[in-house]
Amino acid sequence: MRRAIRFALVAGSLVALGAADVSAEATRYGAGVFFDRSVPVLGLGDRYDASQKFGFVFDYKLSSRATLEFEYHHAGMSEGKIETASFTWGVDGEKYASPEAQSSFNLNSFLMNALVRLGEEPKHEGLDLIPYVSVGAGFYDYQDEISGLIYPGQRIEPLDADLLLDPQRDDHTSIGANLGLGMTVTQGAYGLDLRARYHLIMGDLRSMEAWGLKSVFPIGLVDVRTAFKIYF
């Protein structure tokens, strides 16, 4: 899988370069900010709800068909589902929640994406609608933190709600890839970029078996992005 993601990064660059023409007039740059609605999927969806994401992009337009995009984004999820989950205590068979439970998932990513336009560039000037496909890869740095959980392995009644597990933290930097479909609306030097993407991150989160949570691998996210860009 890691080789597949490296291949996606190289392939995306080659696709963009292959779609480029040698006209210097086609080359231009762009920069912008974006805001996402990020939805965790696969096993991550069992732990957190959808959240907001924001980031910055820098574009290098190779031609009328191809653009390279360099991206940083940050996502933060809190109030994970484990905070309200309960475990079944083996001593009395009753379910217990952890009132002091807290959890959060933070993600910082550095990506390179290739955007390839679908269809031909219109000859007229003015408002331009640009449908495209995107493929990218890069580094996803994440921290998953859980604290305040009651220790479920107690053997003496009554259950001591003040006896807690040590705080747990999964902190990793992993490679990952993304695939998306989007539409850019441009007018002169300004652009509005709308995109839906799927991210596959080659990272893992530990299992929490007492609470019915299996280990997570890989980590998946789907996001819908709105970006505002300026071209120069």
C-alpha positions as CSV (number, residue, x, y, z in Angstrom):
1,M,0.0,0.0,0.0
2,R,2.8,2.4,0.8
3,R,4.3,1.7,-2.7
4,A,0.9,2.4,-4.2
5,I,0.7,5.8,-2.5
6,R,4.2,6.7,-3.7
7,F,3.1,5.6,-7.1
8,A,0.0,7.9,-6.9
9,L,2.3,10.9,-6.1
10,V,4.6,10.2,-9.0
11,A,1.8,9.3,-11.4
12,G,-0.1,12.5,-10.5
13,S,3.0,14.6,-11.3
14,L,3.6,12.8,-14.6
15,V,-0.1,13.2,-15.5
16,A,0.2,17.0,-14.9
17,L,3.5,17.2,-16.8
18,G,2.1,15.1,-19.6
19,A,-0.9,17.5,-19.9
20,A,1.3,20.6,-19.9
21,D,2.3,22.4,-23.1
22,V,5.5,24.4,-23.5
23,S,3.8,27.7,-23.9
24,A,5.3,30.2,-21.4
25,E,2.1,32.2,-21.7
26,A,0.1,29.5,-20.0
27,T,2.2,29.5,-16.9
28,R,0.9,31.4,-13.9
29,Y,0.6,31.1,-10.2
30,G,-2.2,31.2,-7.6
31,A,-2.6,31.2,-3.9
32,G,-5.6,30.8,-1.7
33,V,-7.3,29.6,1.5
34,F,-10.0,27.0,1.8
35,F,-12.5,25.6,4.3
36,D,-13.8,22.0,4.4
37,R,-16.4,19.9,5.9
38,S,-14.5,16.8,6.8
39,V,-16.3,13.5,7.4
40,P,-14.3,10.5,9.0
41,V,-15.0,7.2,7.4
42,L,-13.9,3.6,7.9
43,G,-13.0,2.9,11.5
44,L,-12.4,6.6,12.2
45,G,-16.1,7.2,11.7
46,D,-16.8,5.0,14.7
47,R,-14.8,7.4,16.9
48,Y,-15.5,11.0,15.7
49,D,-18.2,13.0,14.0
50,A,-17.7,15.4,11.0
51,S,-15.7,18.5,11.7
52,Q,-14.3,21.7,10.0
53,K,-10.9,21.8,8.2
54,F,-9.0,24.8,6.9
55,G,-5.9,25.2,4.9
56,F,-3.7,27.1,2.4
57,V,-2.8,26.3,-1.2
58,F,-0.2,27.5,-3.7
59,D,-0.8,26.7,-7.4
60,Y,1.6,26.4,-10.3
61,K,-0.3,26.3,-13.6
62,L,1.7,24.4,-16.1
63,S,-0.8,24.8,-19.0
64,S,-4.4,25.2,-19.8
65,R,-4.9,21.5,-18.9
66,A,-2.7,20.9,-15.9
67,T,-1.9,22.5,-12.5
68,L,0.3,21.5,-9.6
69,E,-1.1,22.4,-6.2
70,F,0.9,22.5,-2.9
71,E,-1.3,22.3,0.1
72,Y,-1.3,22.5,3.9
73,H,-4.4,21.8,5.9
74,H,-5.4,21.4,9.6
75,A,-8.3,19.5,11.0
76,G,-9.4,19.1,14.6
77,M,-12.0,16.8,16.0
78,S,-13.1,16.8,19.7
79,E,-15.8,15.2,21.8
80,G,-15.2,11.8,20.4
81,K,-17.8,9.1,20.6
82,I,-15.9,7.2,23.3
83,E,-16.7,10.0,25.7
84,T,-20.3,8.8,25.9
85,A,-19.5,5.1,25.4
86,S,-19.8,2.6,28.2
87,F,-18.1,-0.7,29.0
88,T,-19.6,-3.8,30.6
89,W,-17.8,-4.6,33.8
90,G,-17.2,-8.3,34.1
91,V,-17.7,-8.4,37.9
92,D,-21.4,-7.4,37.9
93,G,-22.3,-7.3,34.2
94,E,-23.4,-3.7,34.4
95,K,-22.5,-1.0,31.9
96,Y,-20.5,2.0,33.1
97,A,-19.6,5.3,31.3
98,S,-16.6,7.5,32.2
99,P,-17.8,11.0,33.2
100,E,-14.3,12.5,32.9
101,A,-13.6,11.0,29.4
102,Q,-12.1,13.4,26.8
103,S,-10.8,12.7,23.3
104,S,-9.5,14.6,20.4
105,F,-8.0,14.0,16.9
106,N,-5.8,16.6,15.3
107,L,-4.4,16.4,11.7
108,N,-1.8,18.5,9.9
109,S,-1.1,17.6,6.3
110,F,1.4,18.6,3.6
111,L,0.3,17.5,0.2
112,M,1.2,17.8,-3.5
113,N,-1.8,17.5,-5.9
114,A,-2.1,17.3,-9.7
115,L,-5.2,18.9,-11.1
116,V,-6.1,17.9,-14.7
117,R,-8.8,19.8,-16.5
118,L,-11.6,18.0,-18.2
119,G,-12.5,19.3,-21.6
120,E,-11.0,22.1,-23.6
121,E,-10.3,25.6,-22.5
122,P,-12.9,28.0,-23.9
123,K,-11.7,30.7,-26.4
124,H,-13.8,33.5,-25.0
125,E,-12.8,35.8,-22.1
126,G,-14.8,36.2,-19.0
127,L,-16.3,33.7,-16.6
128,D,-14.7,30.4,-16.9
129,L,-16.0,27.1,-15.5
130,I,-13.2,24.5,-15.1
131,P,-14.1,20.9,-14.2
132,Y,-11.1,18.8,-13.2
133,V,-9.9,15.6,-11.5
134,S,-7.3,15.7,-8.8
135,V,-4.9,13.2,-7.5
136,G,-2.3,13.8,-4.8
137,A,-0.2,12.4,-2.0
138,G,1.9,13.6,0.9
139,F,2.4,13.5,4.6
140,Y,-0.4,13.4,7.2
141,D,0.7,14.1,10.8
142,Y,-1.9,13.2,13.4
143,Q,-2.4,12.9,17.1
144,D,-5.3,11.0,18.7
145,E,-5.6,11.6,22.5
146,I,-7.9,9.9,25.0
147,S,-8.0,10.5,28.7
148,G,-10.3,10.1,31.7
149,L,-11.5,6.6,31.1
150,I,-12.3,4.4,34.0
151,Y,-10.0,1.4,34.3
152,P,-12.3,-1.6,33.3
153,G,-10.0,-4.3,34.6
154,Q,-11.0,-3.9,38.3
155,R,-11.9,-7.0,40.2
156,I,-13.2,-5.7,43.6
157,E,-16.7,-4.3,44.1
158,P,-17.8,-1.6,44.1
159,L,-16.3,-0.1,40.9
160,D,-13.9,2.7,41.7
161,A,-14.8,5.5,39.3
162,D,-11.7,7.4,40.3
163,L,-9.3,4.7,39.1
164,L,-8.5,5.8,35.6
165,L,-6.5,4.5,32.7
166,D,-3.3,6.4,31.9
167,P,-3.9,9.0,29.1
168,Q,-3.3,7.4,25.7
169,R,-1.8,9.2,22.7
170,D,-1.2,7.9,19.1
171,D,1.2,10.4,17.5
172,H,2.4,9.5,14.0
173,T,3.4,10.9,10.6
174,S,2.2,8.7,7.8
175,I,2.0,8.9,4.0
176,G,-1.3,9.0,2.3
177,A,-3.1,9.8,-1.0
178,N,-6.2,11.6,-2.1
179,L,-8.5,11.5,-5.1
180,G,-11.1,14.1,-6.0
181,L,-13.4,15.8,-8.5
182,G,-13.9,19.5,-8.6
183,M,-14.9,22.7,-10.4
184,T,-13.2,26.0,-10.4
185,V,-15.0,29.2,-11.4
186,T,-12.6,31.9,-12.5
187,Q,-13.1,35.6,-13.4
188,G,-9.9,37.3,-14.3
189,A,-7.5,37.0,-11.3
190,Y,-10.1,35.5,-8.9
191,G,-11.3,32.0,-8.5
192,L,-13.7,29.9,-6.5
193,D,-12.7,26.3,-6.2
194,L,-15.2,23.5,-5.1
195,R,-13.9,20.0,-4.6
196,A,-14.9,16.7,-3.1
197,R,-12.1,14.3,-2.1
198,Y,-11.3,11.0,-0.5
199,H,-8.2,10.7,1.7
200,L,-6.6,7.4,2.5
201,I,-3.9,7.7,5.2
202,M,-1.6,4.7,6.0
203,G,-1.8,5.3,9.7
204,D,-3.4,3.4,12.6
205,L,-5.2,3.9,15.9
206,R,-5.0,1.4,18.8
207,S,-8.0,-0.7,19.7
208,M,-10.2,0.1,22.7
209,E,-11.8,-3.4,23.1
210,A,-13.6,-2.7,26.4
211,W,-15.6,0.0,24.6
212,G,-16.1,-2.0,21.4
213,L,-13.7,-0.1,19.3
214,K,-11.4,-2.1,17.0
215,S,-8.0,-0.9,15.8
216,V,-8.1,1.4,12.8
217,F,-6.0,0.9,9.7
218,P,-6.0,2.7,7.3
219,I,-7.5,6.0,8.3
220,G,-10.1,7.4,5.9
221,L,-11.6,10.9,5.4
222,V,-14.0,12.4,2.9
223,D,-14.2,16.2,2.6
224,V,-16.0,18.8,0.6
225,R,-13.9,21.9,0.0
226,T,-14.5,25.5,-0.8
227,A,-11.4,27.5,-1.8
228,F,-10.9,31.2,-2.6
229,K,-7.9,31.9,-4.9
230,I,-6.1,34.8,-6.4
231,Y,-4.0,34.2,-9.6
232,F,-1.0,36.2,-10.7
